[in-house]
Amino acid sequence: MSAVAAPAAVMVPAARSSVDDVAVDVLPALYVPEARQWLSTSAGRVAPEGYSWMQGVHWVAGSGLYEPRRHRSHGPRSFGRTTVFIAQLLSELSPCRPGIEYLMRRTGLTKRAVQSHLQILRETGLLAYIVKGTRQRGGPPQASEFALMLPPEFDAALGIRTAGEGTGRRVTGIAEFGRKLMAKLAAKAARKVRRPRSPMSSRTAPKAARKGATEASVTAVSAESRCTPMGGSSSSVSTASTTSFPPESKLASGGSESPIPEKSKAKAGGRRKLNTVGRRFQLARELTQELDWLRGCSVPRIAWVARTVADAGWTVTDVRAWLHLRGEAAHVRRGSGLLAVLLANAVTVLDTPAKRAEAVARWRGAQEAARRDCIQQVRAQRERFEGDWEAPSSRSVQREVAQAFAQVREVANGGRHQDQAPSVDDRCVDPELNDPQVEQMREQAHGELMRGVTDLIDLAVDSMGPEAAEQLYGADLMRRARQLATATRSSLMTITHR
């Protein structure tokens, strides 16, 4: 059994001869609270360089003095190989200002896993905040800057003597019993820990620690043995003599089992089947892409709002059909809030696939009708403004053209014969119209002009002529109607109704 020493600890009587041939003490558990995880409040000392800091990392990994599950119910179960690999990446940075995305890319872990391992390094006293990262609205998040620290338990266990005060203490010597252990830690710090192929399962981590299976020479010690080996295995038997080879029955040439792993049956078409949360996020992402008033909304928030319909097996087509039946708003201030209101009782109303299919058929029929109406409007507009015929510029010719159109309309309606041309008096304003009626017609024409419609004034010009129309509606309305008609022919302007 490896041996360590610490002041103010309970001494184990009658120290036996061991591999390290040193005295054995019992050390308290390693844990640094959040308030002391800053450089100004830390009890440790700043490591002189990354190599010395990695010696302390390997000592903490092999000591077994830190148990993450004693302080939380989630995250890694031990200070394992992945934590040492992240510490190795941090030792290469100067200054130590790692971004979460950088560590995710180098380790292949998720954001939550990287944050958990950084928390382990802070709680063991190996990292201390210099500047804590912040998130500013409208700008990129700022990464935290750390100081590489060595906990006071490390100095006490190896008998390291320091001089000075605070975190800037310097090493002045080391006890004899800590020299061999320091040499072992130096050998481990010199070797590079490879990137783990896959995150260690939470169930297999304690078992691997008990068996001593550490590819990177990182050993986790159980809670019962607080007199710790400071790294490496406590057994004096070489692991090279216990190497076993698989039997011939397991080989590919003669065994019944193939070494090639079979494709998981849970995967359909080579892709993993989505679970409940995955289906929610998939539906939310499709909704934000297809609905204009949900553009820019947070996908996790939309996934939470649409969780009931997603769990019921709804697709984005089913949701759009329901929104068509429910009715959508023209002006949207908060898309997620409106979606929550519109999806209320949707699962209760369309509770069967047949009802959802009927709603989808209605929605598709309405879309087809809207498409045909739009095509008819575009055709009418093009026939009106983009035809081959152009209105004459001469006013006398315009009168003759208006008379000809009037005769054609009268003949089609069973009126006068086409050879009976209307007189100038017929095209004048009816003298029986009094001032209130004329004022009412002008107000109606003005209201249509405000909506971008000039049908009344155009009809008056075509039937009575420009002079009579101007006498009826006034010069101001006629001028505004001509300006509006000219603007509608321009491709640089779009007129809509409010």
C-alpha positions as CSV (number, residue, x, y, z in Angstrom):
1,M,0.0,0.0,0.0
2,S,1.3,3.4,-0.9
3,A,1.8,5.8,2.0
4,V,1.2,9.5,2.5
5,A,1.5,11.9,5.3
6,A,-0.4,15.0,6.5
7,P,-0.2,17.2,9.5
8,A,-3.0,17.3,12.1
9,A,-4.2,13.9,10.9
10,V,-4.8,10.6,12.8
11,M,-1.6,8.5,12.6
12,V,-1.8,4.8,11.8
13,P,0.2,2.9,14.4
14,A,3.0,0.5,13.5
15,A,3.7,1.5,9.9
16,R,4.6,-1.7,8.0
17,S,7.1,-2.0,5.2
18,S,5.5,-1.2,1.9
19,V,6.5,-0.5,-1.7
20,D,7.2,3.2,-0.9
21,D,8.6,2.4,2.5
22,V,7.0,5.5,4.1
23,A,4.7,6.3,7.0
24,V,0.9,6.3,6.4
25,D,-1.5,9.0,7.5
26,V,-5.2,9.6,6.9
27,L,-6.2,12.6,4.9
28,P,-9.6,14.4,4.9
29,A,-11.8,14.3,1.8
30,L,-11.1,16.8,-0.9
31,Y,-13.8,19.4,-1.5
32,V,-13.6,23.2,-2.2
33,P,-16.9,25.1,-1.8
34,E,-17.9,27.6,-4.5
35,A,-17.0,30.6,-2.4
36,R,-13.3,29.5,-2.3
37,Q,-13.0,28.7,-6.0
38,W,-11.5,32.1,-6.8
39,L,-7.8,33.0,-6.9
40,S,-8.3,35.6,-4.2
41,T,-10.0,33.2,-1.8
42,S,-8.2,29.9,-2.6
43,A,-6.1,28.1,0.0
44,G,-3.8,26.4,-2.5
45,R,-0.8,27.8,-4.4
46,V,-0.3,28.6,-8.0
47,A,1.5,25.9,-10.0
48,P,4.7,27.1,-11.5
49,E,4.0,25.5,-14.9
50,G,1.7,23.0,-16.5
51,Y,4.1,20.0,-15.9
52,S,4.0,20.5,-12.1
53,W,0.3,21.1,-12.2
54,M,-0.2,17.7,-14.0
55,Q,1.6,16.0,-11.1
56,G,-1.0,17.4,-8.8
57,V,-3.8,16.3,-11.2
58,H,-2.5,12.7,-11.2
59,W,-2.2,12.7,-7.4
60,V,-5.8,13.8,-7.0
61,A,-6.9,11.3,-9.6
62,G,-5.2,8.4,-7.7
63,S,-5.9,9.5,-4.2
64,G,-9.6,8.8,-4.1
65,L,-10.1,11.7,-1.7
66,Y,-12.8,13.3,-4.0
67,E,-16.2,11.8,-4.7
68,P,-18.4,13.8,-7.0
69,R,-21.6,11.8,-6.1
70,R,-21.2,12.9,-2.5
71,H,-22.1,16.4,-3.5
72,R,-24.5,15.9,-6.4
73,S,-26.7,13.2,-8.0
74,H,-25.7,13.7,-11.6
75,G,-22.5,14.0,-13.6
76,P,-19.3,11.8,-13.5
77,R,-19.0,9.3,-10.7
78,S,-15.2,9.7,-10.2
79,F,-12.2,11.7,-11.1
80,G,-11.4,9.6,-14.1
81,R,-9.4,9.5,-17.3
82,T,-11.7,12.0,-19.1
83,T,-11.1,14.6,-16.4
84,V,-7.3,14.1,-16.6
85,F,-7.5,14.5,-20.4
86,I,-9.3,17.8,-20.1
87,A,-6.7,18.9,-17.5
88,Q,-4.0,18.0,-20.0
89,L,-5.6,20.3,-22.5
90,L,-5.8,23.1,-20.0
91,S,-2.1,22.7,-19.1
92,E,-1.3,23.5,-22.7
93,L,-3.1,26.9,-22.7
94,S,-1.4,30.1,-21.6
95,P,-3.3,32.0,-20.4
96,C,-5.7,29.3,-19.3
97,R,-8.9,30.7,-21.0
98,P,-10.6,27.7,-22.5
99,G,-13.8,28.0,-24.5
100,I,-16.5,25.5,-24.0
101,E,-16.8,24.9,-27.7
102,Y,-13.0,24.3,-28.0
103,L,-13.1,21.6,-25.2
104,M,-16.2,20.0,-26.8
105,R,-14.4,19.8,-30.2
106,R,-11.2,18.4,-28.6
107,T,-12.9,15.9,-26.3
108,G,-16.0,15.0,-28.3
109,L,-18.2,15.5,-25.2
110,T,-21.4,17.5,-24.8
111,K,-21.5,20.9,-23.3
112,R,-23.0,19.6,-20.0
113,A,-20.2,17.0,-19.7
114,V,-17.4,19.5,-20.2
115,Q,-18.9,21.8,-17.6
116,S,-19.2,18.9,-15.2
117,H,-15.5,18.0,-15.5
118,L,-14.5,21.7,-15.1
119,Q,-16.5,21.8,-11.9
120,I,-14.7,18.7,-10.7
121,L,-11.3,20.4,-11.2
122,R,-12.6,23.5,-9.3
123,E,-14.0,21.5,-6.4
124,T,-10.7,19.6,-6.0
125,G,-8.8,22.9,-5.8
126,L,-6.9,22.4,-9.1
127,L,-8.6,25.3,-10.8
128,A,-9.5,28.8,-9.5
129,Y,-11.3,31.6,-11.2
130,I,-9.4,34.6,-12.2
131,V,-12.2,36.1,-14.3
132,K,-15.6,34.3,-14.6
133,G,-17.1,34.2,-18.1
134,T,-20.1,36.3,-18.8
135,R,-22.8,36.5,-21.5
136,Q,-23.6,39.9,-22.9
137,R,-26.7,40.6,-24.8
138,G,-25.9,41.2,-28.5
139,G,-22.4,39.9,-28.2
140,P,-20.5,36.6,-28.0
141,P,-20.1,34.9,-24.6
142,Q,-16.8,35.6,-22.8
143,A,-14.7,32.6,-21.7
144,S,-13.6,32.2,-18.1
145,E,-9.9,32.5,-17.2
146,F,-8.5,30.0,-14.7
147,A,-5.4,29.8,-12.6
148,L,-3.7,26.3,-12.3
149,M,-3.6,25.6,-8.6
150,L,-2.1,22.9,-6.3
151,P,-4.3,22.1,-3.3
152,P,-2.7,22.3,0.2
153,E,-3.5,18.5,0.7
154,F,-1.0,17.8,-2.1
155,D,1.8,19.6,-0.3
156,A,0.9,18.0,3.0
157,A,0.8,14.4,1.5
158,L,4.2,14.7,-0.1
159,G,5.8,16.7,2.6
160,I,6.5,19.7,0.4
161,R,7.9,22.7,2.2
162,T,6.9,26.2,1.0
163,A,7.9,29.8,1.7
164,G,5.9,32.9,1.3
165,E,2.2,33.7,1.9
166,G,-1.0,33.3,-0.1
167,T,-1.3,31.7,-3.5
168,G,2.2,32.9,-4.5
169,R,4.0,30.4,-2.2
170,R,7.1,28.8,-3.6
171,V,8.6,25.4,-3.0
172,T,11.7,25.2,-0.8
173,G,12.1,21.5,-0.3
174,I,10.4,18.0,0.0
175,A,10.5,15.3,2.6
176,E,12.3,12.0,2.0
177,F,9.1,9.9,2.0
178,G,7.6,12.0,-0.8
179,R,10.5,11.8,-3.3
180,K,9.7,8.4,-4.7
181,L,6.0,9.3,-5.0
182,M,7.0,12.6,-6.7
183,A,9.1,10.6,-9.2
184,K,6.1,8.4,-10.1
185,L,3.9,11.5,-10.5
186,A,6.6,13.1,-12.7
187,A,6.6,10.0,-15.0
188,K,2.8,10.1,-15.3
189,A,2.8,13.9,-16.0
190,A,5.4,13.3,-18.8
191,R,3.1,10.8,-20.6
192,K,0.3,12.1,-22.7
193,V,-3.2,10.8,-21.9
194,R,-5.0,9.9,-25.1
195,R,-8.5,11.1,-25.9
196,P,-11.0,8.6,-24.6
197,R,-12.8,6.7,-27.4
198,S,-16.2,7.1,-25.7
199,P,-17.4,8.5,-22.4
200,M,-17.1,6.0,-19.6
201,S,-20.5,4.7,-18.5
202,S,-21.6,5.7,-15.0
203,R,-22.2,2.1,-14.1
204,T,-18.8,0.8,-15.3
205,A,-16.7,3.6,-13.8
206,P,-16.7,2.4,-10.2
207,K,-16.2,-1.2,-11.3
208,A,-13.2,-0.2,-13.4
209,A,-11.8,1.8,-10.5
210,R,-12.1,-1.2,-8.2
211,K,-10.4,-3.6,-10.7
212,G,-7.6,-1.1,-11.3
213,A,-8.2,-1.0,-15.0
214,T,-6.7,2.4,-15.8
215,E,-5.2,2.8,-19.3
216,A,-3.8,6.2,-18.4
217,S,-2.4,5.0,-15.1
218,V,-5.1,6.9,-13.2
219,T,-6.4,4.9,-10.2
220,A,-9.5,5.8,-8.2
221,V,-9.5,4.6,-4.6
222,S,-12.6,3.5,-2.8
223,A,-14.0,5.5,0.2
224,E,-12.9,2.9,2.8
225,S,-9.2,3.4,2.1
226,R,-8.5,7.0,3.1
227,C,-4.8,6.2,3.6
228,T,-4.2,6.7,0.0
229,P,-1.6,5.7,-2.6
230,M,-0.9,9.0,-4.3
231,G,-1.3,7.6,-7.9
232,G,-0.7,4.2,-9.4
233,S,-1.8,0.9,-8.1
234,S,-1.2,-0.1,-4.5
235,S,-0.4,-3.7,-5.5
236,S,3.2,-4.7,-5.9
237,V,2.4,-7.3,-8.5
238,S,3.2,-6.4,-12.1
239,T,0.2,-6.3,-14.4
240,A,2.3,-7.6,-17.3
241,S,2.3,-11.1,-15.8
242,T,-1.5,-11.2,-15.7
243,T,-2.1,-10.5,-19.3
244,S,-4.5,-13.0,-20.8
245,F,-5.3,-13.8,-24.4
246,P,-8.7,-14.8,-25.8
247,P,-9.3,-18.5,-26.5
248,E,-9.2,-19.8,-30.0
249,S,-13.0,-20.4,-29.9
250,K,-13.4,-16.6,-29.8
251,L,-11.3,-15.9,-32.9
252,A,-12.9,-15.1,-36.3
253,S,-11.2,-18.1,-38.0
254,G,-12.8,-20.8,-35.9
255,G,-15.2,-19.3,-33.5
256,S,-19.0,-19.2,-33.7
257,E,-19.2,-15.5,-32.8
258,S,-18.1,-13.0,-35.4
259,P,-15.9,-10.1,-34.1
260,I,-17.7,-7.7,-36.4
261,P,-20.3,-5.8,-34.3
262,E,-23.9,-6.2,-35.6
263,K,-25.9,-3.1,-36.5
264,S,-28.2,-2.1,-33.7
265,K,-31.8,-3.1,-34.3
266,A,-32.9,0.2,-32.7
267,K,-31.6,2.0,-35.8
268,A,-33.8,2.3,-38.8
269,G,-32.0,2.9,-42.1
270,G,-28.7,3.5,-40.2
271,R,-30.2,6.4,-38.2
272,R,-31.1,6.4,-34.5
273,K,-34.8,6.5,-33.7
274,L,-35.9,9.7,-32.0
275,N,-37.2,9.6,-28.5
276,T,-39.9,11.8,-27.0
277,V,-37.6,14.8,-26.6
278,G,-36.1,14.4,-30.0
279,R,-39.6,14.3,-31.7
280,R,-40.5,17.6,-29.8
281,F,-37.4,19.3,-31.1
282,Q,-37.8,18.0,-34.6
283,L,-41.4,19.3,-34.8
284,A,-40.3,22.7,-33.3
285,R,-37.5,23.1,-35.8
286,E,-39.9,22.3,-38.7
287,L,-42.5,24.8,-37.4
288,T,-39.9,27.6,-37.1
289,Q,-38.8,26.9,-40.7
290,E,-42.3,26.8,-42.3
291,L,-44.3,29.4,-40.3
292,D,-43.2,33.0,-41.0
293,W,-44.4,34.3,-37.7
294,L,-42.2,31.8,-35.8
295,R,-39.0,32.7,-37.5
296,G,-36.3,33.6,-35.0
297,C,-38.1,32.0,-32.1
298,S,-36.2,29.7,-29.7
299,V,-36.4,26.1,-30.8
300,P,-36.4,24.7,-27.2
301,R,-39.2,27.1,-26.2
302,I,-41.3,26.1,-29.3
303,A,-40.6,22.4,-28.4
304,W,-41.9,23.0,-24.9
305,V,-45.0,24.8,-26.2
306,A,-45.8,22.0,-28.8
307,R,-45.0,19.1,-26.5
308,T,-48.6,17.9,-26.3
309,V,-49.1,17.6,-30.1
310,A,-45.6,16.2,-30.6
311,D,-46.2,13.5,-28.0
312,A,-49.5,12.7,-29.7
313,G,-47.7,12.0,-33.0
314,W,-48.6,15.1,-34.9
315,T,-46.6,16.2,-37.9
316,V,-45.9,19.8,-39.1
317,T,-48.7,19.3,-41.7
318,D,-51.2,18.4,-39.0
319,V,-50.2,21.5,-37.0
320,R,-50.6,23.8,-40.0
321,A,-54.0,22.3,-40.8
322,W,-55.2,22.9,-37.2
323,L,-53.9,26.5,-37.3
324,H,-55.9,27.0,-40.5
325,L,-59.1,25.8,-38.8
326,R,-58.3,27.7,-35.6
327,G,-57.5,30.9,-37.4
328,E,-54.2,32.8,-37.4
329,A,-53.5,36.4,-36.4
330,A,-52.3,39.1,-38.8
331,H,-50.0,40.8,-36.4
332,V,-47.9,38.7,-34.1
333,R,-45.8,40.1,-31.2
334,R,-44.7,36.9,-29.5
335,G,-44.8,33.8,-31.7
336,S,-44.4,31.3,-28.9
337,G,-47.2,32.8,-26.8
338,L,-49.6,32.9,-29.8
339,L,-48.7,29.2,-30.7
340,A,-49.5,28.2,-27.1
341,V,-52.9,29.8,-27.4
342,L,-53.7,28.4,-30.8
343,L,-52.7,24.8,-29.8
344,A,-54.9,24.8,-26.7
345,N,-57.3,21.8,-26.8
346,A,-55.9,20.7,-30.2
347,V,-55.3,17.1,-29.1
348,T,-58.8,17.0,-27.6
349,V,-60.6,18.2,-30.8
350,L,-58.5,16.2,-33.4
351,D,-58.1,13.1,-31.2
352,T,-58.0,10.6,-34.1
353,P,-55.9,10.2,-37.2
354,A,-59.1,10.4,-39.3
355,K,-60.0,13.8,-38.0
356,R,-56.5,15.1,-38.5
357,A,-56.5,13.7,-42.1
358,E,-59.8,15.5,-42.7
359,A,-58.4,18.8,-41.4
360,V,-55.3,18.4,-43.6
361,A,-57.6,17.9,-46.6
362,R,-59.5,21.1,-45.8
363,W,-56.3,23.0,-45.4
364,R,-55.0,21.8,-48.7
365,G,-58.3,22.7,-50.4
366,A,-58.1,26.2,-49.0
367,Q,-54.5,26.5,-50.2
368,E,-55.5,25.5,-53.7
369,A,-58.4,27.9,-53.8
370,A,-56.1,30.7,-52.6
371,R,-53.6,29.8,-55.3
372,R,-56.2,29.9,-58.0
373,D,-57.6,33.3,-56.8
374,C,-54.1,34.7,-56.8
375,I,-53.5,33.5,-60.4
376,Q,-56.8,35.1,-61.5
377,Q,-55.8,38.4,-59.9
378,V,-52.4,38.4,-61.5
379,R,-53.9,37.6,-64.9
380,A,-56.5,40.4,-64.6
381,Q,-53.8,42.9,-63.6
382,R,-51.6,41.9,-66.5
383,E,-54.4,42.1,-68.9
384,R,-55.3,45.6,-67.6
385,F,-51.8,47.1,-67.4
386,E,-49.6,45.0,-69.7
387,G,-51.8,44.5,-72.7
388,D,-50.9,45.5,-76.3
389,W,-53.5,48.3,-76.4
390,E,-52.4,51.7,-75.1
391,A,-54.6,54.6,-74.3
392,P,-54.3,57.5,-76.7
393,S,-52.7,60.7,-75.5
394,S,-55.0,63.1,-77.3
395,R,-58.1,64.2,-75.4
396,S,-60.3,64.3,-78.5
397,V,-59.3,60.7,-79.3
398,Q,-59.9,59.7,-75.7
399,R,-63.5,61.0,-76.0
400,E,-64.1,59.1,-79.2
401,V,-62.7,55.9,-77.6
402,A,-64.9,56.4,-74.5
403,Q,-68.0,56.9,-76.7
404,A,-67.2,53.7,-78.6
405,F,-66.9,51.7,-75.4
406,A,-70.1,53.2,-74.1
407,Q,-72.0,52.3,-77.3
408,V,-70.6,48.7,-77.0
409,R,-71.8,48.4,-73.4
410,E,-75.2,49.8,-74.2
411,V,-75.7,47.4,-77.1
412,A,-74.7,44.5,-74.9
413,N,-77.1,45.6,-72.3
414,G,-80.0,46.1,-74.8
415,G,-79.8,49.9,-74.9
416,R,-79.5,52.2,-77.8
417,H,-78.2,51.1,-81.2
418,Q,-74.5,51.4,-81.8
419,D,-75.0,54.0,-84.5
420,Q,-76.7,56.4,-82.1
421,A,-73.8,58.3,-80.7
422,P,-74.3,60.0,-77.3
423,S,-74.4,63.7,-77.4
424,V,-72.2,66.0,-75.3
425,D,-75.1,66.8,-73.1
426,D,-75.6,63.1,-72.3
427,R,-72.0,62.9,-71.0
428,C,-72.4,65.9,-68.7
429,V,-73.4,65.7,-65.1
430,D,-77.0,65.0,-64.4
431,P,-78.5,68.4,-63.5
432,E,-80.9,66.7,-61.1
433,L,-78.0,65.7,-58.8
434,N,-78.0,68.2,-55.9
435,D,-75.0,69.2,-53.8
436,P,-75.4,66.5,-51.0
437,Q,-75.4,63.7,-53.6
438,V,-72.3,65.1,-55.4
439,E,-70.6,65.4,-52.0
440,Q,-71.5,61.8,-51.1
441,M,-70.1,60.5,-54.4
442,R,-66.9,62.5,-53.8
443,E,-66.5,61.0,-50.3
444,Q,-67.0,57.5,-51.6
445,A,-64.4,58.1,-54.3
446,H,-62.0,59.6,-51.7
447,G,-62.5,56.5,-49.5
448,E,-61.6,54.2,-52.4
449,L,-58.5,56.3,-53.2
450,M,-57.3,55.9,-49.6
451,R,-57.5,52.1,-50.2
452,G,-55.7,52.3,-53.5
453,V,-58.8,51.7,-55.7
454,T,-59.7,54.1,-58.6
455,D,-62.6,52.1,-60.1
456,L,-65.3,54.8,-59.6
457,I,-63.2,57.6,-61.1
458,D,-62.1,55.3,-64.0
459,L,-65.7,54.4,-64.7
460,A,-66.7,58.0,-64.7
461,V,-63.8,58.9,-67.1
462,D,-64.7,56.1,-69.5
463,S,-68.4,56.8,-69.5
464,M,-68.6,60.6,-69.3
465,G,-65.2,61.8,-70.3
466,P,-62.4,63.5,-68.4
467,E,-64.1,66.9,-68.3
468,A,-67.4,65.7,-66.9
469,A,-65.6,63.4,-64.4
470,E,-63.5,66.3,-63.3
471,Q,-66.6,68.5,-62.9
472,L,-68.2,65.7,-60.8
473,Y,-65.3,64.7,-58.5
474,G,-63.1,67.8,-58.7
475,A,-59.6,68.4,-60.0
476,D,-57.9,67.3,-56.8
477,L,-59.4,63.8,-56.8
478,M,-58.8,63.4,-60.5
479,R,-55.1,64.3,-60.1
480,R,-54.6,61.9,-57.2
481,A,-56.4,59.1,-59.2
482,R,-54.0,59.7,-62.2
483,Q,-51.0,59.6,-59.8
484,L,-52.2,56.4,-58.2
485,A,-52.9,54.8,-61.6
486,T,-49.4,55.7,-62.8
487,A,-47.8,54.3,-59.6
488,T,-49.5,50.9,-60.0
489,R,-47.9,50.4,-63.3
490,S,-44.4,50.9,-61.8
491,S,-42.4,47.8,-60.7
492,L,-40.6,49.9,-58.0
493,M,-43.8,50.4,-55.9
494,T,-46.2,48.0,-54.2
495,I,-49.6,49.2,-53.0
496,T,-51.4,47.2,-50.3
497,H,-54.5,47.8,-48.1
498,R,-54.2,48.6,-44.5
